């Protein structure tokens, strides 16, 4: 989420491959630096605060407000699990639009 993936439309397969390798190397170096500077809990907190949960919910606190009308620290375990499930696919596991997916346990 720190780097936008470069547009490679219309480029040759070689250029796409080189661009992907370059992006992945940059991401790897950044990941190593983050892991040396922060705990896993701090990294996870940063990630959850930056993630786009859709419907205008930028970050975990906004998602808790939008989807459950409460602060993040007041979420039940089940509600927190729904938000964590949204990390995989925010549209598919959106509790406002796809409650059937959430209630079936398809997460």
MMTF fields as JSON, N, C-alpha, C and O atoms, coordinates in Angstrom:
{
  "mmtfVersion": "1.0.0",
  "mmtfProducer": "UNKNOWN",
  "numBonds": 427,
  "numAtoms": 428,
  "numGroups": 107,
  "numChains": 1,
  "numModels": 1,
  "chainsPerModel": [1],
  "groupsPerChain": [107],
  "chainIdList": ["A"],
  "bondAtomList": [4, 2, 8, 6, 12, 10, 16, 14, 20, 18, 24, 22, 28, 26, 32, 30, 36, 34, 40, 38, 44, 42, 48, 46, 52, 50, 56, 54, 60, 58, 64, 62, 68, 66, 72, 70, 76, 74, 80, 78, 84, 82, 88, 86, 92, 90, 96, 94, 100, 98, 104, 102, 108, 106, 112, 110, 116, 114, 120, 118, 124, 122, 128, 126, 132, 130, 136, 134, 140, 138, 144, 142, 148, 146, 152, 150, 156, 154, 160, 158, 164, 162, 168, 166, 172, 170, 176, 174, 180, 178, 184, 182, 188, 186, 192, 190, 196, 194, 200, 198, 204, 202, 208, 206, 212, 210, 216, 214, 220, 218, 224, 222, 228, 226, 232, 230, 236, 234, 240, 238, 244, 242, 248, 246, 252, 250, 256, 254, 260, 258, 264, 262, 268, 266, 272, 270, 276, 274, 280, 278, 284, 282, 288, 286, 292, 290, 296, 294, 300, 298, 304, 302, 308, 306, 312, 310, 316, 314, 320, 318, 324, 322, 328, 326, 332, 330, 336, 334, 340, 338, 344, 342, 348, 346, 352, 350, 356, 354, 360, 358, 364, 362, 368, 366, 372, 370, 376, 374, 380, 378, 384, 382, 388, 386, 392, 390, 396, 394, 400, 398, 404, 402, 408, 406, 412, 410, 416, 414, 420, 418, 424, 422],
  "bondOrderList": [1, 1, 1, 1, 1, 1, 1, 1, 1, 1, 1, 1, 1, 1, 1, 1, 1, 1, 1, 1, 1, 1, 1, 1, 1, 1, 1, 1, 1, 1, 1, 1, 1, 1, 1, 1, 1, 1, 1, 1, 1, 1, 1, 1, 1, 1, 1, 1, 1, 1, 1, 1, 1, 1, 1, 1, 1, 1, 1, 1, 1, 1, 1, 1, 1, 1, 1, 1, 1, 1, 1, 1, 1, 1, 1, 1, 1, 1, 1, 1, 1, 1, 1, 1, 1, 1, 1, 1, 1, 1, 1, 1, 1, 1, 1, 1, 1, 1, 1, 1, 1, 1, 1, 1, 1, 1],
  "groupList": [{"groupName": "UNK", "atomNameList": ["N", "CA", "C", "O"], "elementList": ["N", "C", "C", "O"], "formalChargeList": [0, 0, 0, 0], "bondAtomList": [1, 0, 2, 1, 3, 2], "bondOrderList": [1, 1, 2], "singleLetterCode": "X", "chemCompType": "L-PEPTIDE LINKING"}],
  "groupTypeList": [0, 0, 0, 0, 0, 0, 0, 0, 0, 0, 0, 0, 0, 0, 0, 0, 0, 0, 0, 0, 0, 0, 0, 0, 0, 0, 0, 0, 0, 0, 0, 0, 0, 0, 0, 0, 0, 0, 0, 0, 0, 0, 0, 0, 0, 0, 0, 0, 0, 0, 0, 0, 0, 0, 0, 0, 0, 0, 0, 0, 0, 0, 0, 0, 0, 0, 0, 0, 0, 0, 0, 0, 0, 0, 0, 0, 0, 0, 0, 0, 0, 0, 0, 0, 0, 0, 0, 0, 0, 0, 0, 0, 0, 0, 0, 0, 0, 0, 0, 0, 0, 0, 0, 0, 0, 0, 0],
  "groupIdList": [1, 2, 3, 4, 5, 6, 7, 8, 9, 10, 11, 12, 13, 14, 15, 16, 17, 18, 19, 20, 21, 22, 23, 24, 25, 26, 27, 28, 29, 30, 31, 32, 33, 34, 35, 36, 37, 38, 39, 40, 41, 42, 43, 44, 45, 46, 47, 48, 49, 50, 51, 52, 53, 54, 55, 56, 57, 58, 59, 60, 61, 62, 63, 64, 65, 66, 67, 68, 69, 70, 71, 72, 73, 74, 75, 76, 77, 78, 79, 80, 81, 82, 83, 84, 85, 86, 87, 88, 89, 90, 91, 92, 93, 94, 95, 96, 97, 98, 99, 100, 101, 102, 103, 104, 105, 106, 107],
  "secStructList": [7, 7, 1, 7, 7, 7, 7, 7, 6, 6, 7, 7, 2, 2, 2, 2, 2, 2, 2, 2, 2, 2, 2, 2, 2, 2, 2, 2, 2, 2, 2, 2, 2, 2, 2, 2, 2, 1, 7, 2, 2, 2, 2, 2, 2, 2, 2, 2, 2, 2, 7, 5, 7, 1, 6, 6, 7, 5, 1, 2, 2, 2, 2, 2, 2, 2, 2, 2, 1, 1, 7, 4, 4, 4, 7, 7, 2, 2, 2, 2, 2, 2, 2, 2, 2, 2, 6, 6, 7, 6, 6, 6, 6, 7, 6, 6, 6, 7, 2, 2, 2, 2, 2, 6, 6, 7, 7],
  "xCoordList": [0.806, 0.0, 0.858, 0.346, 2.132, 2.995, 3.345, 3.574, 3.385, 3.786, 2.69, 2.105, 2.42, 1.462, 2.173, 3.295, 1.512, 2.087, 2.16, 1.157, 3.331, 3.471, 2.578, 2.36, 2.076, 1.236, 2.122, 3.072, 1.821, 2.615, 1.773, 2.195, 0.599, -0.256, 0.458, 1.035, 0.401, 1.006, 2.509, 3.132, 3.105, 4.555, 4.838, 3.968, 6.05, 6.447, 6.514, 6.568, 6.51, 6.59, 7.875, 7.87, 8.959, 10.239, 10.178, 10.617, 9.641, 9.529, 8.602, 8.885, 7.5, 6.588, 7.31, 7.164, 8.092, 8.827, 9.848, 9.935, 10.607, 11.617, 10.952, 11.447, 9.841, 9.115, 8.601, 8.684, 8.074, 7.574, 8.703, 8.552, 9.83, 10.986, 11.454, 11.744, 11.526, 11.95, 10.991, 11.423, 9.687, 8.69, 8.81, 8.783, 8.941, 9.031, 10.296, 10.254, 11.406, 12.643, 12.482, 12.92, 11.85, 11.618, 10.723, 10.987, 9.666, 8.776, 9.5, 9.281, 10.355, 11.093, 12.039, 12.092, 12.783, 13.707, 12.932, 13.362, 11.798, 10.976, 10.467, 10.48, 10.014, 9.52, 10.612, 10.344, 11.827, 12.943, 13.209, 13.422, 13.198, 13.426, 12.323, 12.598, 11.066, 9.954, 10.076, 9.858, 10.425, 10.543, 11.675, 11.623, 12.691, 13.795, 13.418, 13.954, 12.495, 12.156, 10.927, 10.795, 10.031, 8.756, 8.455, 8.957, 7.62, 7.148, 6.056, 5.531, 5.725, 4.651, 3.331, 2.537, 3.098, 1.87, 1.809, 0.753, 2.924, 2.953, 2.737, 2.047, 3.318, 3.139, 1.683, 1.112, 1.082, -0.325, -1.22, -2.182, -0.918, -1.687, -1.601, -2.611, -0.396, -0.228, -1.027, -1.669, -0.984, -1.7, -3.205, -3.876, -3.737, -5.174, -5.634, -6.777, -4.771, -5.132, -5.068, -5.594, -4.435, -4.314, -5.254, -5.547, -5.719, -6.507, -7.824, -8.471, -8.217, -9.478, -10.53, -10.523, -11.432, -12.485, -13.712, -14.736, -13.649, -14.706, -15.817, -15.835, -16.73, -17.823, -17.301, -17.947, -16.138, -15.563, -14.866, -14.506, -14.666, -14.02, -12.527, -12.069, -11.775, -10.318, -9.763, -9.712, -9.353, -8.81, -9.835, -11.04, -9.323, -10.144, -11.167, -12.288, -10.816, -11.767, -12.947, -14.096, -12.676, -13.758, -14.623, -15.844, -14.007, -14.768, -15.69, -16.841, -15.197, -16.03, -17.233, -18.342, -17.013, -18.103, -19.107, -20.316, -18.606, -19.482, -20.266, -21.467, -19.614, -20.273, -21.009, -21.981, -20.548, -21.16, -21.592, -22.111, -21.379, -21.792, -21.236, -21.942, -19.96, -19.305, -17.805, -17.276, -17.125, -15.678, -15.012, -15.589, -13.798, -13.099, -12.894, -12.94, -12.67, -12.439, -13.72, -13.657, -14.876, -16.145, -16.667, -17.749, -15.906, -16.323, -16.33, -15.477, -17.312, -17.3, -16.251, -15.751, -15.929, -14.971, -15.484, -14.718, -16.787, -17.384, -17.313, -17.009, -17.589, -17.52, -16.09, -15.852, -15.147, -13.733, -13.318, -12.556, -13.819, -13.495, -14.036, -13.387, -15.209, -15.764, -14.841, -14.551, -14.379, -13.488, -12.163, -11.627, -11.629, -10.385, -10.615, -9.749, -11.776, -12.106, -12.168, -11.882, -12.539, -12.602, -11.224, -11.125, -10.165, -8.822, -8.574, -7.834, -9.185, -9.022, -9.745, -9.198, -10.987, -11.78, -12.872, -13.935, -12.636, -13.588, -14.976, -15.975, -15.055, -16.36, -17.141, -18.33, -16.49, -17.156, -17.624, -18.71, -16.83, -17.148, -17.667, -17.577, -18.207, -18.789, -20.07, -21.026, -20.113, -21.291, -22.551, -23.655, -22.423, -23.607, -24.203, -25.421, -23.364, -23.87, -23.999, -24.767, -23.264, -23.229, -23.322, -22.462, -24.346, -24.516, -24.617, -24.223, -25.138, -25.263, -23.896, -23.767, -22.872, -21.517, -20.955, -20.29, -21.23, -20.731, -21.44, -20.798, -22.76, -23.508, -23.308, -23.49, -22.942, -22.678, -21.318, -21.013, -20.505, -19.166, -18.225, -17.302, -18.459, -17.625, -16.319, -15.539, -16.08, -14.854, -13.755, -12.602],
  "yCoordList": [-1.194, 0.0, 1.271, 2.367, 1.125, 2.307, 2.817, 4.011, 1.917, 2.295, 1.952, 0.87, 2.865, 2.598, 1.773, 2.087, 0.728, -0.134, 0.641, 1.217, 0.673, 1.41, 0.822, -0.388, 1.679, 1.26, 0.634, 1.263, -0.582, -1.269, -1.633, -2.445, -1.041, -1.328, -0.907, 0.177, -1.795, -1.502, -1.703, -1.442, -2.163, -2.389, -3.849, -4.712, -4.097, -5.465, -6.321, -5.8, -7.639, -8.553, -8.35, -8.446, -8.075, -7.849, -6.604, -6.632, -5.528, -4.281, -4.497, -4.012, -5.216, -5.521, -6.314, -6.032, -7.308, -8.15, -7.324, -7.445, -6.501, -5.658, -4.684, -4.468, -4.101, -3.168, -3.87, -3.319, -5.075, -5.835, -6.183, -6.036, -6.643, -6.974, -5.738, -5.816, -4.614, -3.364, -2.978, -2.591, -3.089, -2.76, -3.691, -3.242, -4.989, -5.972, -5.769, -5.928, -5.424, -5.158, -3.946, -3.955, -2.911, -1.704, -2.04, -1.595, -2.824, -3.226, -4.089, -3.94, -4.982, -5.86, -5.055, -5.277, -4.125, -3.294, -2.487, -2.367, -1.941, -1.174, -2.063, -1.656, -3.282, -4.22, -4.548, -4.6, -4.768, -5.074, -3.882, -4.057, -2.686, -1.489, -1.307, -0.968, -1.533, -1.41, -2.415, -2.076, -3.654, -4.699, -4.428, -4.862, -3.713, -3.356, -2.176, -2.032, -1.337, -0.108, -0.224, 0.518, -1.148, -1.23, -2.666, -3.619, -2.798, -4.121, -4.554, -3.738, -5.834, -6.333, -5.655, -5.353, -5.417, -4.734, -3.322, -2.885, -2.606, -1.249, -1.262, -0.395, -2.23, -2.34, -2.64, -2.046, -3.55, -3.887, -2.69, -2.459, -1.933, -0.725, 0.274, 0.851, 0.478, 1.402, 0.928, 1.728, -0.372, -0.938, -0.748, -0.299, -1.087, -0.959, 0.49, 0.765, 1.411, 2.823, 3.416, 4.504, 2.718, 3.215, 2.493, 3.017, 1.312, 0.477, 1.148, 1.786, 0.996, 1.527, 0.43, -0.513, 0.553, -0.43, -0.177, -0.832, 0.718, 1.199, 1.919, 1.935, 2.505, 3.328, 4.503, 4.922, 5.028, 6.175, 5.829, 6.725, 4.556, 4.13, 3.972, 2.92, 5.006, 4.971, 4.712, 5.618, 3.498, 3.134, 2.398, 2.461, 1.707, 0.824, 1.591, 1.113, 2.758, 3.533, 3.989, 3.889, 4.483, 4.908, 3.722, 3.852, 2.566, 1.369, 0.948, 0.583, 0.997, 0.643, 1.575, 1.135, 2.855, 3.831, 3.601, 3.588, 3.422, 3.293, 1.983, 1.98, 0.888, -0.412, -0.84, -1.591, -0.361, -0.824, 0.317, 0.07, 1.55, 2.726, 2.723, 3.038, 2.36, 2.382, 2.578, 2.425, 2.918, 3.076, 1.712, 0.687, 1.714, 0.442, -0.333, -1.564, 0.363, -0.343, -0.92, -1.651, -0.603, -1.141, -2.289, -2.819, -2.671, -3.749, -5.089, -5.365, -5.913, -7.291, -8.07, -7.589, -9.253, -10.097, -10.386, -10.356, -10.665, -10.972, -9.777, -9.943, -8.581, -7.381, -7.1, -6.745, -7.259, -7.075, -8.092, -7.771, -9.322, -10.362, -10.01, -10.295, -9.397, -8.97, -7.942, -8.028, -6.972, -5.948, -6.55, -6.161, -7.481, -8.143, -8.941, -8.97, -9.589, -10.313, -9.409, -9.843, -8.158, -7.205, -6.906, -6.432, -7.178, -6.948, -7.811, -7.413, -8.981, -9.884, -9.357, -9.376, -8.88, -8.382, -7.472, -7.961, -6.159, -5.242, -5.254, -5.09, -5.441, -5.448, -6.714, -6.65, -7.85, -9.121, -9.284, -9.814, -8.84, -9.04, -7.779, -7.641, -6.866, -5.635, -5.974, -6.463, -5.727, -6.111, -5.336, -5.807, -4.18, -3.421, -3.962, -3.937, -4.447, -4.87, -6.357, -6.811, -7.128, -8.567, -9.342, -10.17, -9.076, -9.757, -11.267, -12.007, -11.735, -13.182, -13.85, -14.966, -13.205, -13.774, -13.846, -14.813, -12.814, -12.756, -13.796, -14.504, -13.895, -14.815, -16.273, -17.144, -16.563, -17.944, -18.421, -19.611, -17.507, -17.883, -18.131, -18.941, -17.437, -17.622, -16.85, -16.841, -16.22, -15.47, -16.448, -16.051],
  "zCoordList": [0.0, 0.0, 0.0, -0.228, 0.25, 0.284, -1.109, -1.298, -2.074, -3.429, -4.413, -4.357, -5.301, -6.37, -7.441, -7.84, -7.895, -8.925, -10.238, -10.659, -10.905, -12.166, -13.261, -13.315, -14.112, -15.238, -16.305, -16.772, -16.687, -17.711, -18.938, -19.762, -19.058, -20.217, -21.495, -21.585, -22.473, -23.765, -23.813, -24.842, -22.72, -22.678, -23.027, -22.914, -23.446, -23.791, -22.526, -21.412, -22.717, -21.575, -20.789, -19.562, -21.469, -20.799, -19.918, -18.768, -20.451, -19.677, -18.486, -17.391, -18.683, -17.573, -16.493, -15.303, -16.913, -15.971, -15.184, -13.962, -15.872, -15.214, -14.249, -13.142, -14.662, -13.806, -12.551, -11.453, -12.71, -11.57, -10.605, -9.392, -11.138, -10.289, -9.526, -8.332, -10.204, -9.568, -8.437, -7.351, -8.704, -7.679, -6.481, -5.335, -6.746, -5.67, -4.833, -3.613, -5.462, -4.72, -3.805, -2.655, -4.335, -3.542, -2.339, -1.222, -2.574, -1.495, -0.463, 0.739, -0.931, -0.022, 0.868, 2.078, 0.277, 1.054, 2.096, 3.243, 1.692, 2.633, 3.753, 4.915, 3.424, 4.443, 5.463, 6.664, 4.996, 5.898, 6.814, 8.014, 6.263, 7.082, 8.119, 9.271, 7.707, 8.651, 9.784, 10.947, 9.446, 10.464, 11.446, 12.597, 10.991, 11.893, 12.794, 13.893, 12.324, 13.043, 13.938, 14.912, 13.615, 14.325, 14.734, 14.139, 15.768, 16.157, 15.175, 14.417, 15.197, 14.328, 14.669, 13.779, 15.939, 16.356, 15.79, 15.333, 15.814, 15.262, 13.745, 13.208, 13.066, 11.612, 11.295, 10.38, 12.039, 11.819, 12.087, 11.355, 13.117, 13.426, 12.283, 11.88, 11.761, 10.63, 9.417, 8.737, 9.152, 8.01, 8.168, 7.239, 9.341, 9.567, 9.533, 9.169, 9.902, 9.869, 8.469, 8.232, 7.549, 6.176, 5.203, 4.128, 5.565, 4.66, 4.274, 5.104, 2.996, 2.479, 2.576, 1.785, 3.544, 3.762, 2.89, 3.088, 1.963, 1.05, 1.803, 3.033, 1.066, 1.603, 2.435, 3.396, 2.065, 2.764, 4.058, 4.823, 4.321, 5.564, 5.336, 4.89, 5.64, 5.535, 6.923, 7.755, 7.173, 8.474, 9.322, 9.078, 10.314, 11.146, 11.978, 12.152, 12.493, 13.306, 12.455, 12.885, 11.264, 10.365, 9.963, 9.866, 9.727, 9.363, 10.507, 10.27, 11.736, 12.886, 12.983, 13.286, 12.726, 12.771, 11.646, 11.879, 10.428, 9.261, 9.282, 9.009, 9.596, 9.511, 10.774, 10.699, 11.952, 13.196, 14.124, 15.212, 13.696, 14.451, 15.881, 16.84, 15.997, 17.301, 17.121, 16.02, 18.216, 18.179, 18.04, 18.401, 17.515, 17.309, 18.6, 18.596, 19.695, 20.957, 21.558, 22.546, 20.98, 21.465, 20.587, 20.841, 19.563, 18.668, 19.391, 20.235, 19.041, 19.546, 18.75, 17.733, 19.214, 18.5, 17.089, 16.126, 16.973, 15.67, 14.72, 13.538, 15.227, 14.396, 13.949, 12.795, 14.859, 14.504, 13.451, 12.539, 13.576, 12.592, 11.211, 10.204, 11.15, 9.86, 9.217, 8.023, 10.0, 9.448, 9.009, 7.972, 9.769, 9.379, 8.099, 7.225, 7.982, 6.762, 5.548, 4.432, 5.756, 4.648, 4.061, 2.93, 4.816, 4.289, 3.055, 2.156, 3.012, 1.87, 0.639, -0.463, 0.828, -0.289, 0.272, 0.655, 0.329, 0.953, 0.308, 1.008, -0.981, -1.637, -1.324, -1.01, -1.406, -1.192, 0.249, 0.483, 1.215, 2.625, 3.299, 4.519, 2.511, 3.018, 3.787, 3.186, 5.101, 5.885, 5.513, 5.788, 4.904, 4.502, 3.21, 3.03, 2.32, 1.025, 0.841, -0.007, 1.616, 1.391, 2.703, 3.002, 3.467, 4.75, 4.593, 5.494, 3.467, 3.277, 3.274, 3.776, 2.726, 2.729, 4.144, 4.515, 4.92, 6.286, 7.141, 7.917, 7.006, 7.857, 7.492, 8.342, 6.257, 5.837, 6.305, 6.23, 6.784, 7.216, 6.043, 6.14, 4.945, 3.756, 3.845, 2.893, 4.944, 5.087, 5.364, 5.527]
}
